[in-house]
């Protein structure tokens, strides 16, 4: 009897150590899951944006003649550096020289007339006018006497009608000549009227303006550089007929260069006037400054024009080359977790797992922006909590966790 009890106890002991009991223990052991975690903290992520653009002169202009004509000289070539005011080209100016000479002669003539009107007549001219007046008076008196005698003869029938009319006409003409001589004498003796003086002075001033205009037009036969810079392009040839709307040269100031960027409107809040950027051309790097941020987005493209200025004192960088602008800026502060830490699995609200008492706790979260593969958490997490960053996809709420702070769980 005693032996049977011992055997039964042994059997129960063996049953307890049977394969079924071992499997249960193994299952309990496999429920412990290894994960990597990170501690929640508030931080700000920097962002790096790269954009490409074409280098353009800080100042550029197309140069044209102000008058029409035929080009006779072109003094600058593409690549030449020119100073403000330097002569670039010339037109045939022979016709302009003739116009200037004609204007000068008109001034001299008008000046002489003005002097004559202003100074009045000389004594000799007054005496001559008096003599002419006396002569006209004598002729008029004789004509009137002839008219009286002829009238008597005509009434007596001794003078024909034709002769009578001739005598009348002579008397009328003599009287008219006397009136003209009297007016001439008055002008010579008393001088011209004030309005005549003003009119003559106006003619003189107009002649002077015409001379100045001719001289100015003559200077426009030379084409000068309006700015200092490099001749970017030569657009005409000698012998060509040109007009005011035909460009001859394209000049640019390349002491500094501009880069026009099209920045998406969602990122424009990070760009500010005065920001320092890095401009790269092949293996060369230079510092640039954001010179202008447009106050309006381009219609249809959803981008905002941004202008960056980079100094180019050695003129080593050329207009038309494509450069890259690197803009680094500090992002907003907040709670950020790696993208892989956030799960959804078809649910309406995303969630993360946090470690609480070595167990996985499922916490719904609200997402903000994404920066460098990091998601901003705007609600749901508290600073100091441990968030599962590796292995979250295999977890369920309540799983026992073995925590690692490395990259690998």
Beta strands, then each sheet from edge to edge (+ up, - down):
strand 1: 32-39
strand 2: 42-64
strand 3: 69-74
strand 4: 81-82
strand 5: 87-91
strand 6: 222-224
strand 7: 229-234
strand 8: 241-242
strand 9: 247-264
strand 10: 276-281
strand 11: 284-297
strand 12: 303-311
strand 13: 322-338
strand 14: 351-356
strand 15: 359-364
strand 16: 366-371
strand 17: 374-379
strand 18: 386-390
strand 19: 400-404
sheet 1: 18+ 1- 19-
sheet 2: 4+ 7- 9+ 2- 13+ 10- 11+ 12-
sheet 3: 4+ 7- 9+ 2- 13+ 17- 16+
sheet 4: 6+ 5- 3+ 8-
sheet 5: 14+ 15-
end
